[in-house]
Amino acid sequence: MKYFTAFAAAFFLAALGASAMPYVKVLGVTPDLVLIFAACWAMVRGQGEGMWVVPMAGLLHDLSSSDPLGTSVLALSPIVLLAAAREVRPVDTEFVPTLAVVGAGSLAYGLLSMAILAAAGQAAPWPQSLLRVILPLVLVNALFTPIVYLPLQWLSPGPRPGMSRLGQTTSL
């Protein structure tokens, strides 16, 4: 049931991203709700579930965009590795590491998708794209993270073993 819920949420966000979000411009870029959702799911629900949800979200992202099929699947894959930051947690909350994963995942997504499109023969002006699209997207995605993170956190099951609901370690 959890993967069906993730599929439905990713499908809704991909459809929203293709239909309405192009009209939402912040710093000249449109927030990528599918990327934010994939990163938040991997951080809130764990790396194991992220290994299934991130590629699924990438596939739905590709189906709703003009990118070649598989581009987003490959470009979102570093999020699963970045979700290991959840285990390190230098702070007592999961939100700050989630912001870091969304930011780093956005940077990795932008760079990898440009490299994939360049390998496919499409021209990509690297310096201009990096400064005008990728770096603002890192900031904008981080700013939009609470919109996806908070409902996902509230709807997730109870505390995991060894953690309270706020992410603090409890004594055993």
HELIX and SHEET records of a PDB file:
HELIX    1   1 LYS A    2  SER A   19  1                                  18    
HELIX    2   2 MET A   21  TYR A   23  5                                   3    
HELIX    3   3 LEU A   33  ARG A   45  1                                  13    
HELIX    4   4 GLN A   47  LEU A   63  1                                  17    
HELIX    5   5 THR A   71  LEU A   76  1                                   6    
HELIX    6   6 PRO A   78  LEU A   82  1                                   5    
HELIX    7   7 ALA A   85  VAL A   88  1                                   4    
HELIX    8   8 PHE A   95  ALA A  119  1                                  25    
HELIX    9   9 TRP A  126  SER A  129  1                                   4    
HELIX   10  10 LEU A  130  ILE A  134  3                                   5    
HELIX   11  11 LEU A  135  LEU A  155  1                                  21    
END                                                                             
